[in-house]
């Protein structure tokens, strides 16, 4: 049995425009040294899926730079490996497959060539804005044994503990984990079961979906594929009970990043040594701490220079915190420079930001202050 993977890199770019202005959702930095795509890629590689296509739309230069040949995920291979799938447009056809996609189903249609040529028995579909460490091998095994048409990975969440910034796919499940209904809305109270947008389907069925969608002009995967087949075919759910996060806005990016400072999150994502999260390697010098540096409850990548105080924060590679500076409850991306005696609180800085001496910047947990890439404050 062979399995291929498809990852959607641009599907939800509009949810967090502040950080996707110059990059895809897939290449948003996360957790000191990772990009969001690393979690989907690592989940597949750890489950022996080594033929992976990443569907792109636009702004994918940083994604190409991050992935390179795929060697950091052991995907630099003669057979299979990793493939970037940009939109395929010609001057001679008018089909859906011949224009820039706007939905998940249209993205799959654009990837028809990859699907038909991968020669896999099954295909795993995954978004890159869900953060989890899952054993996809168990999901695939469950799907094969059940004989289902499609299997959707779901997660039970308590809305009292988690705020949803945008619509999510809420599911209803019947006997034998059969999907009975699915709807997209913002859950407001109670415990709900939601789709993680990770799905398993046979390659032949996926090819049939593509052909049927093109011939009928279908564009919505949930309405035109899942709901149309609910009563005709067996669509099952696979309940995931591990650590899970979903990024749907700048506020949720900040909130999820702050959750990484808890032991539960770090254990849930990086605790299993058999399922590591891989990323692009860089040979950086260790972080330098001066005698005056004070660091508490923070994640700090290599290559940083800390001369001030850092509390409850996440610092990416190459961040400099000057003398007398205080950084609290913030996420500072690569090569951010915080000047002497500056104060930064509830702030997200993009790459290559300079905060001058004695500046005082503060947002709030529910509305973090964001500084765009390359800015000087």
DOGUZA-858745 format. One line per field, with one value per residue (C-alpha): y, z, x; chain. Coordinates in nm, 2 decimals. Layout:
REM residues N
c2 (Y, ...)
c3 (Z, ...)
c1 (X, ...)
lumvex (A, ...)
REM end
This chain:
REM residues 377
c2 (0.00, 0.34, 0.68, 1.03, 1.36, 1.69, 2.01, 2.33, 2.63, 2.93, 2.82, 3.05, 3.34, 3.59, 3.50, 3.66, 3.92, 4.10, 3.80, 3.67, 3.99, 3.86, 3.49, 3.20, 3.07, 2.77, 2.97, 3.18, 3.14, 2.97, 2.84, 2.99, 2.81, 2.64, 2.73, 2.62, 2.38, 2.19, 2.03, 1.89, 1.78, 1.61, 1.43, 1.28, 1.20, 1.04, 0.81, 0.71, 0.93, 1.04, 1.16, 1.50, 1.78, 2.13, 2.33, 2.70, 3.00, 3.31, 3.46, 3.13, 3.26, 3.22, 2.88, 2.77, 2.91, 2.72, 2.39, 2.39, 2.03, 1.88, 1.73, 1.84, 1.62, 1.34, 1.42, 1.49, 1.17, 1.04, 0.88, 1.07, 1.34, 1.69, 1.89, 2.25, 2.27, 2.63, 2.71, 2.57, 2.82, 2.80, 3.02, 2.75, 2.62, 2.77, 2.49, 2.55, 2.38, 2.65, 2.95, 3.06, 2.86, 3.02, 2.72, 2.39, 2.19, 2.41, 2.37, 2.00, 2.03, 2.23, 1.94, 1.68, 1.60, 1.52, 1.31, 1.10, 1.05, 0.98, 0.61, 0.59, 0.39, 0.66, 1.04, 1.23, 1.59, 1.84, 2.22, 2.39, 2.62, 2.33, 2.26, 1.90, 1.60, 1.30, 0.95, 0.95, 0.58, 0.50, 0.72, 0.55, 0.20, 0.29, 0.42, 0.11, -0.13, 0.05, 0.05, 0.41, 0.64, 0.92, 0.96, 1.31, 1.37, 1.55, 1.70, 1.78, 2.13, 2.32, 2.66, 2.80, 2.74, 2.85, 3.14, 3.09, 3.39, 3.25, 2.98, 2.62, 2.30, 2.15, 1.79, 1.56, 1.19, 0.89, 0.52, 0.36, 0.71, 0.78, 1.15, 1.25, 1.63, 1.90, 2.28, 2.58, 2.84, 2.99, 2.77, 2.98, 2.75, 2.39, 2.11, 2.07, 1.83, 2.01, 1.90, 1.94, 1.95, 1.64, 1.38, 1.04, 0.92, 0.67, 0.81, 0.67, 0.83, 1.16, 1.14, 1.07, 1.38, 1.59, 1.47, 1.50, 1.85, 1.98, 1.84, 1.98, 2.30, 2.22, 2.45, 2.39, 2.07, 2.07, 2.13, 1.97, 1.67, 1.59, 1.68, 1.54, 1.20, 1.19, 0.96, 0.78, 0.67, 0.60, 0.91, 0.84, 1.05, 0.97, 1.12, 1.28, 1.33, 1.50, 1.86, 2.07, 2.44, 2.62, 2.96, 3.18, 3.54, 3.74, 3.72, 3.34, 3.33, 3.52, 3.31, 2.98, 3.10, 3.19, 2.84, 2.70, 2.83, 2.56, 2.22, 2.06, 2.22, 2.14, 1.78, 1.75, 1.87, 1.77, 1.51, 1.20, 1.12, 0.88, 1.17, 1.46, 1.79, 1.87, 2.21, 2.38, 2.35, 2.65, 2.66, 2.95, 3.03, 2.96, 3.24, 3.48, 3.60, 3.89, 3.92, 4.15, 3.93, 3.79, 3.53, 3.36, 3.12, 3.19, 3.00, 3.14, 3.02, 3.01, 3.31, 3.56, 3.82, 3.89, 4.18, 4.28, 4.11, 3.86, 3.72, 3.49, 3.55, 3.36, 3.48, 3.36, 3.33, 3.64, 3.85, 4.12, 4.25, 4.55, 4.66, 4.76, 4.65, 4.46, 4.21, 4.06, 3.84, 3.90, 3.71, 3.85, 3.70, 3.65, 3.93, 4.17, 4.43, 4.58, 4.88, 4.98, 5.06, 4.98, 4.82, 4.57, 4.41, 4.19, 4.26, 4.06, 4.18, 4.04, 3.97, 4.24, 4.49, 4.75, 4.90, 5.21, 5.29, 5.39, 5.30, 5.18, 4.95, 4.76, 4.58, 4.36, 3.98, 4.02, 4.26, 4.23, 4.51, 4.41, 4.55, 4.46, 4.31, 4.54, 4.83, 5.07, 5.21)
c3 (0.00, -0.10, 0.02, -0.12, 0.05, -0.06, 0.15, 0.09, 0.14, 0.06, 0.15, 0.45, 0.37, 0.41, 0.78, 0.88, 0.62, 0.84, 0.81, 0.47, 0.28, 0.17, 0.23, 0.23, 0.53, 0.51, 0.55, 0.86, 1.12, 1.44, 1.76, 1.75, 1.44, 1.25, 0.98, 0.98, 0.69, 0.90, 1.11, 0.81, 0.64, 0.95, 1.02, 0.67, 0.68, 1.02, 0.87, 0.58, 0.33, 0.10, -0.21, -0.12, -0.33, -0.19, -0.37, -0.40, -0.53, -0.49, -0.26, -0.24, -0.27, 0.10, 0.09, -0.19, 0.01, 0.32, 0.16, -0.09, -0.21, 0.08, 0.23, 0.58, 0.57, 0.39, 0.08, -0.17, -0.36, -0.72, -0.68, -0.50, -0.27, -0.25, -0.53, -0.54, -0.74, -0.86, -1.06, -1.41, -1.66, -2.04, -2.31, -2.47, -2.22, -2.01, -1.75, -1.38, -1.39, -1.61, -1.37, -1.03, -0.77, -0.51, -0.30, -0.17, -0.45, -0.72, -0.57, -0.59, -0.95, -1.02, -0.87, -1.10, -1.27, -0.94, -0.82, -1.14, -1.16, -0.80, -0.85, -0.48, -0.34, -0.10, -0.06, 0.26, 0.23, 0.50, 0.57, 0.71, 0.96, 1.20, 1.45, 1.59, 1.60, 1.48, 1.37, 1.02, 0.99, 1.24, 1.05, 0.72, 0.88, 1.03, 0.69, 0.50, 0.76, 0.76, 0.39, 0.41, 0.11, 0.31, 0.66, 0.83, 1.13, 1.40, 1.74, 2.03, 2.17, 2.45, 2.33, 2.69, 2.68, 2.32, 2.11, 1.74, 1.53, 1.21, 1.09, 1.15, 1.02, 1.31, 1.26, 1.39, 1.43, 1.45, 1.51, 1.40, 1.38, 1.07, 0.97, 0.98, 0.92, 0.87, 0.89, 0.88, 1.16, 1.48, 1.78, 2.08, 2.37, 2.49, 2.36, 1.98, 1.75, 1.46, 1.15, 1.14, 0.76, 0.75, 0.53, 0.38, 0.05, -0.22, -0.52, -0.76, -0.57, -0.56, -0.94, -0.98, -0.76, -0.98, -1.31, -1.17, -1.03, -1.36, -1.56, -1.32, -1.23, -0.86, -0.66, -0.29, -0.13, 0.17, -0.01, -0.35, -0.23, 0.14, 0.17, -0.16, -0.06, 0.31, 0.24, -0.06, 0.08, 0.41, 0.53, 0.87, 1.13, 1.32, 1.66, 1.75, 2.12, 2.13, 2.15, 1.88, 1.78, 1.49, 1.36, 1.20, 1.28, 1.42, 1.77, 1.75, 1.62, 1.93, 2.16, 2.02, 2.04, 2.41, 2.47, 2.36, 2.69, 2.88, 2.94, 2.80, 2.46, 2.44, 2.55, 2.30, 2.00, 2.07, 2.35, 2.13, 2.01, 1.74, 1.58, 1.56, 1.39, 1.13, 0.98, 0.77, 0.95, 1.01, 1.16, 1.40, 1.70, 2.05, 2.21, 2.41, 2.76, 2.92, 3.30, 3.33, 3.13, 3.30, 3.12, 3.26, 3.10, 2.74, 2.43, 2.27, 1.95, 1.87, 1.74, 1.98, 2.20, 2.53, 2.74, 2.90, 3.05, 2.86, 3.02, 2.88, 2.53, 2.21, 2.03, 1.69, 1.55, 1.56, 1.80, 1.99, 2.32, 2.43, 2.77, 3.01, 2.76, 2.88, 2.65, 2.80, 2.65, 2.30, 1.98, 1.81, 1.47, 1.31, 1.34, 1.54, 1.72, 2.05, 2.15, 2.49, 2.76, 2.53, 2.66, 2.45, 2.57, 2.39, 2.06, 1.74, 1.53, 1.18, 1.05, 1.04, 1.27, 1.45, 1.77, 1.87, 2.21, 2.49, 2.28, 2.48, 2.27, 2.41, 2.28, 2.47, 2.48, 2.28, 2.04, 2.01, 1.86, 1.52, 1.35, 0.98, 0.82, 0.79, 0.99, 1.21, 1.52)
c1 (0.00, 0.14, 0.03, 0.09, 0.03, -0.12, -0.07, -0.26, -0.03, -0.25, -0.61, -0.65, -0.41, -0.69, -0.73, -0.40, -0.32, -0.07, 0.17, 0.08, 0.15, 0.49, 0.45, 0.20, 0.02, 0.25, 0.57, 0.46, 0.73, 0.62, 0.77, 1.12, 1.25, 0.97, 0.73, 0.37, 0.42, 0.68, 0.41, 0.21, 0.53, 0.67, 0.34, 0.36, 0.73, 0.69, 0.42, 0.64, 0.46, 0.75, 0.56, 0.42, 0.28, 0.24, -0.03, 0.06, -0.12, 0.10, 0.37, 0.55, 0.91, 0.97, 0.81, 1.05, 1.35, 1.24, 1.18, 1.46, 1.52, 1.34, 1.66, 1.58, 1.27, 1.46, 1.25, 1.54, 1.47, 1.49, 1.14, 0.87, 1.00, 0.85, 0.70, 0.57, 0.25, 0.18, -0.13, -0.14, -0.27, -0.27, -0.41, -0.63, -0.87, -1.16, -1.21, -1.18, -0.85, -0.72, -0.75, -0.62, -0.81, -1.02, -1.14, -1.01, -1.18, -1.04, -0.70, -0.73, -0.84, -0.53, -0.33, -0.49, -0.16, 0.01, -0.28, -0.29, 0.09, 0.17, 0.06, -0.04, -0.33, -0.43, -0.39, -0.37, -0.50, -0.38, -0.40, -0.09, -0.27, -0.34, -0.07, -0.05, 0.17, -0.04, 0.04, -0.11, -0.03, -0.31, -0.55, -0.47, -0.50, -0.84, -0.95, -0.85, -0.99, -1.33, -1.37, -1.49, -1.51, -1.33, -1.20, -1.18, -0.97, -1.17, -1.10, -1.33, -1.28, -1.43, -1.55, -1.52, -1.15, -1.09, -1.21, -1.27, -1.19, -1.35, -1.58, -1.47, -1.62, -1.83, -1.93, -2.20, -2.10, -2.32, -2.26, -1.93, -1.79, -1.99, -2.02, -2.39, -2.35, -2.10, -2.15, -1.93, -1.98, -1.84, -1.92, -2.00, -2.06, -2.02, -1.80, -1.80, -1.63, -1.45, -1.27, -0.90, -0.91, -0.69, -0.85, -0.77, -0.92, -0.82, -0.65, -0.91, -1.19, -1.00, -0.95, -1.32, -1.40, -1.18, -1.34, -1.69, -1.63, -1.49, -1.78, -2.04, -1.86, -1.84, -1.62, -1.69, -1.54, -1.76, -2.09, -2.02, -1.83, -1.88, -2.24, -2.35, -2.20, -2.32, -2.61, -2.46, -2.12, -1.96, -1.77, -1.61, -1.43, -1.11, -1.10, -0.77, -0.71, -0.37, -0.26, -0.41, -0.41, -0.57, -0.45, -0.72, -0.61, -0.33, -0.49, -0.50, -0.14, -0.04, -0.26, -0.13, 0.23, 0.18, 0.04, 0.38, 0.52, 0.32, 0.46, 0.14, 0.20, 0.57, 0.50, 0.22, 0.42, 0.78, 0.75, 0.74, 1.10, 0.96, 0.76, 1.00, 0.91, 1.16, 1.26, 1.52, 1.86, 2.08, 2.43, 2.40, 2.61, 2.46, 2.26, 2.47, 2.35, 2.52, 2.57, 2.28, 2.04, 1.73, 1.51, 1.21, 0.95, 1.06, 1.16, 1.47, 1.63, 2.00, 2.19, 2.03, 2.20, 2.02, 2.14, 1.81, 1.51, 1.29, 0.97, 0.70, 0.82, 0.92, 1.24, 1.34, 1.69, 1.92, 1.70, 1.90, 1.76, 1.96, 2.08, 1.80, 1.54, 1.23, 1.04, 0.73, 0.45, 0.58, 0.68, 0.99, 1.06, 1.40, 1.66, 1.45, 1.66, 1.53, 1.73, 1.86, 1.60, 1.31, 1.00, 0.80, 0.48, 0.21, 0.38, 0.45, 0.74, 0.79, 1.15, 1.42, 1.24, 1.43, 1.29, 1.50, 1.63, 1.39, 1.08, 0.77, 0.55, 0.25, -0.06, -0.30, -0.35, -0.67, -0.52, -0.14, 0.06, 0.20, 0.51, 0.55, 0.86, 1.16, 1.00, 1.19, 1.00)
lumvex (A, A, A, A, A, A, A, A, A, A, A, A, A, A, A, A, A, A, A, A, A, A, A, A, A, A, A, A, A, A, A, A, A, A, A, A, A, A, A, A, A, A, A, A, A, A, A, A, A, A, A, A, A, A, A, A, A, A, A, A, A, A, A, A, A, A, A, A, A, A, A, A, A, A, A, A, A, A, A, A, A, A, A, A, A, A, A, A, A, A, A, A, A, A, A, A, A, A, A, A, A, A, A, A, A, A, A, A, A, A, A, A, A, A, A, A, A, A, A, A, A, A, A, A, A, A, A, A, A, A, A, A, A, A, A, A, A, A, A, A, A, A, A, A, A, A, A, A, A, A, A, A, A, A, A, A, A, A, A, A, A, A, A, A, A, A, A, A, A, A, A, A, A, A, A, A, A, A, A, A, A, A, A, A, A, A, A, A, A, A, A, A, A, A, A, A, A, A, A, A, A, A, A, A, A, A, A, A, A, A, A, A, A, A, A, A, A, A, A, A, A, A, A, A, A, A, A, A, A, A, A, A, A, A, A, A, A, A, A, A, A, A, A, A, A, A, A, A, A, A, A, A, A, A, A, A, A, A, A, A, A, A, A, A, A, A, A, A, A, A, A, A, A, A, A, A, A, A, A, A, A, A, A, A, A, A, A, A, A, A, A, A, A, A, A, A, A, A, A, A, A, A, A, A, A, A, A, A, A, A, A, A, A, A, A, A, A, A, A, A, A, A, A, A, A, A, A, A, A, A, A, A, A, A, A, A, A, A, A, A, A, A, A, A, A, A, A, A, A, A, A, A, A, A, A, A, A, A, A, A, A, A, A, A, A, A, A, A, A, A, A, A, A, A, A, A, A)
REM end
